[in-house]
Amino acid sequence: MVQQEALAAVLSDFARTLATDFPIQGILDHLVERIVDVLPITAAGVTLIRPDENPQYIAASNADALRFEQMQTEFDEGPCLDAYRTGEAVAVPDLATDRRFGLFGPPAVAAGLAAVFTFPLRSAGGRLGALDLYRDAPGELAAEDLEAAQTLADVAAAYLLNAQARDEASSASDRFRHIALHDPLTGLPNRLLLQQRLEHLALRGSRTHAMAAILFADLDGFKRVNDTHGHQVGDQLLLAVAQRLTHLIRPGDTLCRYAGDEFVFLCEDVQTQADAEQLATRIDAAFSHPFQLDEFLELTVTASIGMAFAGPGEDITDQLLVEADTAMYQAKRRGGAAHQLIDLREASAAAIRRDMEIDLRAAMERGQLALAYQPIVRTADCLVTGVEALLRWCHPERGQVDADTAIRLAEGSGQISKIGSWVLMQACRDHATWSCRGGRPDLAVNVSPRQLMEPAFLSTVTNVVTRAKMNPASLILEITENVLIDDLARATTVLDDLRTLGIRIALDDFGTGYSSLSYLRQLPIDIVKIDQSFVADIGRTPSGSAMISAVTDLAHLVGLTVVAEGVETQQQRDIVLAAGCELAQGYFYAHPQPASTIALQHDRYFTTPLRLTDTATTTAGS
């Protein structure tokens, strides 16, 4: 009874202590300290082992125990290794007379070890290592002591598995964050990390009146390289350019691969405009000699460079990037292979933005806004289960304006609530038309961060769904991780209220934002949409397929449905299907279609699986 009470006390203490984020080494140290308190032994040790690897962790209650643990590792022999390999406890009540361990036994006896009892750390998938109990006098351990020791070993194994899973999840989170903020080809910061550093610089500049410059470099004639030599050589050239440009930046500055063949320098704490000119001259010089891509291929390429400068006391904003981009196009129009400071007389980016905001304000009344719908397909049988509504703006002078630009303009000019409400209402009306014809497709609608956080958003959604006589279970609202950064508590409350209505929530562009893994556990979401950049890496980088599988497995662990975005090839389709993604969308299956086209092809979209041979043919080269 005394033994049982002591064991229960140790297990209770173990549970309380290890309920926190104890590291693996701390768990082992705690185990050997407590086990000596409750069993008739002089020391205890534990070793974690992986197949074909040296021991990862070793813990010991005193110096002698540590010595005995290390001796077994050095000799590759001993009760510890036998228990690990067989999964059975090993008892050596008198080491001096035992002949099983010819290498370990004699030096251990000489060092004062008389008896050793070893217990495997067992798990469902095998063994993690072994727990050693040491005595300085020979003799058996009582049956209840042996039972208690194995119980402690099993409990420790369970905590160790938990700690290992936590460590692996943390490592995966760090990897995902790095991937989300860096270009997979060059390893340079991407546009998201550039945006973060620009915002940080803006905050610092408001306090210190620091000056800054942005240089926007675009390769001249890069498309010809791809067309002539293929995309693999194009990628090699981009990598070589990135490596050469990296040597030009000062400590504290940022070089970003912005997109395609575009590179951006963010220069902090410049003293004068001449500092930016000096860097631009060095960039010009970097392109003055050829790039040696391999033993037989040498390419010469130039770059057009646009510069924008924020002087003392001037605000450092996104406008600086827009102006540098504009200056780069000015340099291209003047022949390229040179650098150009923004010429505000030629083109005022701010004025252009203001004009477009005014045009957007009237676009809805003039019938310039429309919706297109991209089918979402069940990967197992290619049956369309729903559609995603996509905003389209046909500007009378500029033509089609991409949705991201339209949304940014709407948010910046305070029009997002009005336009977002129109998108939701129009999409629900179109959905009602399809549903009346017998189909019950899901409808996915994107919600901007600012729109979601509007006080009236919940009532707007409720009114729209009611007026459209739509089943809320058919509506999926897609959000991005950016909505969660400023006010996670408020966002969570809104999402909870939406789900109470029966509406499902999808986390869009997963993997491109912040701390994605933690949000999977915290947020009231139902669906994860893997960003198309991960899908695009399939076949291009060794980690492409592995990342799809990892994201899918993580989502499934917390009970979420997975949608793969941007599927464009048969190979990508096969990989996302094999990874377990339930749903997919992309040009491989179908391009976005107007509501009228989907209505005309209602049976094809919602009652029969897509014919992939047809879609693969029509989307080739898209």
N, C-alpha and C positions, 0 to 999 in steps of 0.2 A: 504493500500500500504506500509506503514512504517513497519507494522508487517511482511508482506511478504518479504520485503527487509532484515529485521533483521534475519528472519528464513533462508533465502538463504545464508546470510553471515555465520551463524553458521554452516549450512550444508557444505558449501565450506571449512570452517576452519576444520571441523570434517574430511572431506575427505583427506585434505592435511596432517593433523597430523597422521591419522590412516593408511595412506598408508604404513607407516613403520611398523616394528614388535612390535607394542604397546602391552604390556601385558594386560590381561583381567582387572586387577584392574585399570590400567591406563586409559583404555577406560571408565570405570564406573566413575572414578574421573573426567575425562574430561567432561563427559556428565552432571553431576550434577552442575559443575562449570558454564558451558556455558548456561544451561537452565535457571538459575537464572538471567542471563543477559538479556534475551529476553522476559520473561513472568512476569506478575504482581504477583509474589509470594515472600515469604520471605526465603524459603529454599526448597531444593529438596533432595530426597534420592532414592536409587535404591537397590534392593536385588535380587540376582540370586538364584533360587530355583530349586532343583531336587526332583522328587517324592520320598517320604519316607526318605528324608535326611534333615539334618540341612542345612540352607542357606550356600552356598559356599562363596559368596562374598557379602559385603555390602559397599556401598559408600554413602557419605553424604556431603552436601555443608557446613554444620557447625555442632557444637556439638549438637544442639537441634534436627536437622534432624537425626543424628546418633542415638540419644536417642529414637526417635519415631520409627525408623526402628527396633531397638533392642526390643522395647516394643511389637511390633506386633509379632515378632518371639517368645518372651518369653510367651506371652498369647496365641499364636497360633490363633490369631484373629486380624482382621483389614482390611481396604480397600485393602492393598497390597496383602494379601492372597486371598481375594475375586476376585480381578482382575486376579490373576494368575490362580485360579481354574476355573473361568468361561470363561476367555478369553475376557471379556467385561470391558470397563472402568467403574470406580466407582466414583461417585461424592458425596461428603459430604460437602455442602456449610456451614452448621452450626453444628459442632460436638456436641455442648452443648445440642441441642434439638433432635439430631438423636438417635434413640433407637436400631440401628442394632448392635452396638458394645459395649455390656454391660461391658466387661472386659477391653477393650482397651480405650474406650471413656473417662470415668471419669478421670483416671490418666493423660491422654494426655491433656485434657482441663485444669487440674490443673497445668500442666507444661507449659501452654501458647499456646497450639495449638487450633485454632478456626475453621479451615476448611482444608480439604484435598481432593485432586483429584488424582486418581490413574489410570495408563494406563498399560496394559499388554505388556510385551516384547514378540512379537509374532514371530513365525517361522513356516515353512511349517510342521514341525513335532510336533508342540505343542507350549508351552510357555516356556520361559527361566526364567521368573521372572516378576517384575513389577517396574514401575517408579512412585514415590510418589511426588506430589507437595504440599507443606505446606504453610498455610497463618496464620498470627497471628491476623487476623480480619475476621469475617464471611462474606460471600458473594459469589455469583456465578462468574465463569469465563466466559468470552465472548466465543461465538462459535468458533471464529477464533483462540482464545488461546487454546481451547480444541483440535482443529484440528492440530495446530502446535505441541502441546505436544505429540499427538499420532504419528505424523510424526517423531519427534525426537526419540520416543521410538522404532519405527519400524526400523529406520536407525541404532540405537544403537544395536538392536537385530541382524541385518545383520552383523555388524562388530564383535559382540560377537561370532556368529557362526563361522566366519572366524578365529577368534583368538583361539577358542576351537579346531577347526580342525587343526590349526597350532601346538597347544600344544600337541594334541594327536599324530600328525605325528612325532613331535620331540621325544615324549616318545617312540613311536614305533621304531624310528631310534635307540634310545639308547638301547632298548631291543634287536633289531636285532644285533647291534654291540656286545653287551654282549654275545649273543648266538653264534655269529660268532667266538668269541675269547675264549669261554669256553666250556668244555666238558659237554654235557647235563646230563650225569649220575652222575658224581662226583662234578660238579661245578668247577673243577680245570681248570687252563689255558690249552688251547689245543696247538697243534703243531704250529699253526699260531701265537699265542701270544708268544710262546717260541721263534720262529724265530725273531719276532720283538724285543724282549728283548735281544736276542743274538746279533742282529745287533747294537742295542743301546750300549751294553757293548763293542762291537768291536770298535765303534767310540770313546767311552770314554777311552778304553784301549790304543788306538793309541796316546792319549794325555798324559795320566797319567801313562802308563806302568803298569796298574793294572793286577793282575794275576786272573785266573779263572779256574774252574774245572767243568766238567760235569760228572754226575753219571747216568748211564742208567740201570734201574732195570726192569727185566722181571720175572714174576712169573713162577715157575717151576711146570709143570704138570697141568697147568690151564685147558687145554682141557679136562682132565679127570674129573674135577669138573663139567664142562658143560655136558659132556656125562653121568655122573652118577646122578647128581642132577637136571639138567636142566639149561637153560639160566637164569631163574629168580634168582636162587640161585647164579649162577655165577655173576650176576650183584650185588647182595647183598654183595658178597665177595669183588668185586672190590671197592664198596663204603666203606666197612669197612677198606680195605687196604689204600684207599686214606685218610680216616680220621686219621688213625694211623700215616701215613707218614707225614701228615700235621704238626704234633707236633714236627717233627724233624728239620724243616727248620729254618734258622736264618732270622731275618728281612732283607729284601732286596733280599733274594734268591727266586728262582722260583721253584715250584713243578708243573710239567705238566703231565697230562695223554696223553701220546704220541700217542698211538694206542692200541686197544685191552687191553691186560694185561701188557702193557709197561708203565713205569713211568720214567720221566726224572727230575733230579735235576740240575738246573743251579746255581752254587755257585759263587757269585761275591766277589771280594776283599779278596780272600784267601791269607794267608801269606806264607804258605809253602805247599808242597805236603802232609805233615802230616795232615793238616786240612781236606783235602778230604778223607784221610784214616780214620780219626776219624769219619766223617759222615758215611762212608761206614760201619764201625763197628757198629754204632748205628742203621743203617738200618738192618744189620744182626740180631741184638738183637731184633728189632721190630717184626721179624718173628719167634722168638724163642718160643713164646707162642701162643695158638690157637686163632682163631677168633670166637667169639660167635655171630652167625647170628640171632638166635632167641632162645626161651626157650629150644628147643629140638635139635638144630643143632649146632655143634661145628666143625670147620674145621681147620686143620693145613696145612699151605702152606709155602714154602720157596721161595727165590728169588735169581736169578743170577744177579750180579751187575758188570757192566763194568765202568772203570774210565779213564778219559783222562784229562790232566793237561796242561794249557798254562802258562809257567813261565814268569818271568819279561822280558819285551821287545819283547815277542813272539806274533805273530798275533793271534787274537781271531777270528776264522772263523768257517764256517760250518764244516770244517774238524774235529774240536774238537768233534762234535756230531757223526760224522762217526766213529772216533776212539773209542769213548765210546761204541758205538753200537758193533763194532768189538770186543772190550774187553769183552763185555757181552757174546757174543757167545763163546769166548775163555773160560770164566768161566763155561758156560754150558757144553762145551766139556770135561771139567775137573771134571764133576760130579754135578755142580750147588751148590746151597745153600752156596754161598761164593761170595767174591768180587775179582775183577781182574783188575790190571792196564794194559793198552794197552801194549802188547808185540809186538813191531815193528819187532823183528826178526822172529816172527811167521807169521805175516801178516801185510803188509803195505797197509793201505787203499788208500793212495795217489798213490802208485804204481798200485794198482788194477784199480783205476780210470783212470790213464794214459793209461794203457793197453786197457781198454774198449774204450777210446776215439780214440785210434789208430785203433781198430777193427771196430768202427763205421764208420771211414773215408773210409774204403774199403767195408762196408756192402752193399752199393747200387750197386757197380760194381759187387759184387759177388752174387747178387740176394737174399740177406738175408732180405731185407726190403720188406714188403708187406702191403696191406691195407685190413682191414675187414670193413664191413658195418653193422651198427645196425639200423633196421627199426625204424622210427618215426611214431607213430600211432595216428590217430584222435580218441579221447576218445569217441566221441558220437557213432560211428559205427564200430570202430576198423579197418578202412581202412588205409593202409599204404600210407602216403602222401610224405614220403621222407626217406632218410637214412643219418646217420652220419658216415663219414670216420674216421677210427681209425688206427693209425700206429702200425704195428707189426714188431718186430725184432727177428728173430730166430738166436741166436748166436750159432756157431758150437760147442762150449764147454759148455756154460752156459744155453743153451736152450732158451725158450721164455723170453725176457727182456721186462718188462712192459713199456708202452708208456711214463709214467712220467719220468722214469729213462733215457730213450733214449733221450727225449727232453732236460732234464737237461744237459746231456752229450753233446748234439749238441750245446746248447747255450754256455756252458763253453768252448768248443773247437772251437767256431767260425764257426760251420758247419750248423747252424740253417737255414740260407737263402737257402743253397743248398738243404738240405733235405726238408724244407718247400715247396720249389718250385716243387720238385719232387712229394710230396704228392698231391699238388694242381693239377698238370698236370695229374697224374695218375687217380685221382678221377674224374676229368672232362672228361677224355677219357672213363672211365667206364660208367659214366653218359650218354655220347653220345651214347654208345652202347644200353643202356636201352631205351633211348628216341627214337632211330630209330625203336624200336619194338612197339612203340605206347604209352608207358608210359611216363608221364611227372612228374617224382618225383622230389622233392626238394633234393638238395645235400648240406649237412652241413659239413664244413671243419674247423678244429680248427687252430687258428693262435696264435703263441706264442707272448708274449709281445715284445721281441727283434725283431722278424720278422716283426711285424706290423710297428715298428718305423724305419725300414731300409729305406733309401732315395728312393731306387728303388722299393719298395714294390708295389706301385700303378701301375707302368708300368709292373711289373711282372704279376700281376693279369690280367691286360688288355690283355697282350700278350697270356696268358694261355687260357683265355675265348675265345679270337678270334681264336686261333689255333684249339681249340676243337670244334669250331662252336656251342658254348653253349649259350643258352638264359640267360643273366645275372640275370634275375628275378628268375631263378631256383637255383641260388647259394646263400648260406647263410654262412657267415664267422663268426665263434664263437670266441669271445674274453672273457677274464676274467677281473675282476676288477683290478688286479695287474698292467695291462698295463696302467692304468689311473693315477697311483700314482705319478710317476716322472714328467710327462709332459702332463697334462690334455689338454692343448690348442693344442699341436701337435697331440695328439691322436684324438681329436675331428675333427681337420682339415682332417686327413686321412680318418676317418670314413665318413665324409661329402662327400669327393671325391668318395669314394667307392659307396655310396648310389646314387650319381649322375649317376654312370654307370648303376644303376638299381639293384645292389647287395644289399641284405638285411643283417643286422647285428644282431647277437644274443649275449646277455650277459649271458655267461655260469657260472655255479656254483654260482648262485645268492644266497646271504646270507652268504657266507663264507669270504667275503672280507671287504672293508672299505666303510662306509657311503653309503650303497647300495641305500637307498631311494633317496638321493640327485642325484645320477647318473641316476635314472629313469627319472628325470625331465630334466637333463642337456644334456644327450647324444643323439646323432642321432642313436638310436637303434630301432629295430622293434619287437624283440622277447626277452623274459626273460625265462631262463631255471632254474627252481628251483632245487637247489642242492639236490643230492640224500640223504644227511644226514637228511634233513627235512622229506623226504618221509619215510626214515627208522624209524623215530620216531613215525610214525602212529601206534597206538596200543601199543607202549612202554611207551610213556610219555603222560600225560594229554593234553599237549599243542601241540602235533603233528599235529592233524587235524586242530586246530585253526591257526597254523602258515601257513599251506598250504593255507587256506582260506584268511588269511590276506595278504600274498604275492600276491595271485591272484587278490584280490580286488584292491590292490595298483597299480599293473601293468595295470589292465583294466582301472583304472581312467585316466591313461595317454595314453591309446589307444594301448597297447602292447599285443601281443599274448603270451600265457603262455604255456611252455612245462614242464612237470614233469619228472625228471630223476630218474632212479633207481627203477621203479615200478616192484616189484617182487611177490606180492601176490594179491589175489582177493580183500582183504580188502583195500589195498593201491589203487588199481585201482578204487574201488567204491568211495573212499574218494576224489581222485583227480578229478574224473568225477563230483561228487557233488559240489566240490569247484569251478568248472567252468574252469579248465585247458582244453584248447582246444586240446592239443597234449600231448603225453606221450611216453616214451621209457623205456625199461628195460627187464629183463629176463622173466617177466610174458608174454610179447608179443613175444619176439624173442631174441635169442642170436646174437652177431655179426657173420656175414657170409662172406666168400670170395666172390669176384665179380662173380666168375664162378657159385657159388650156386644160387646167386640172378638171374643171367641170365637164368639158367635152370628153376627156379621157378618164372619166370617173371609175369605170370598171377596171381599167388597167392599173390605176393607182391604188385602189383600196380593196380589191377583191382577188386579184391574181398576182402572183410573184412577177417581178420584173424579169425580162429576158436579158441576161447579162451579155449575150453575144451582140444584141442590138445596141445596148448602151455602150459597150466597149468600142463598137465601131463608130458610133456617133460622137463619142467624146475623145477619140484619138487625137492627140496633139493639143488638147485643151490645157 
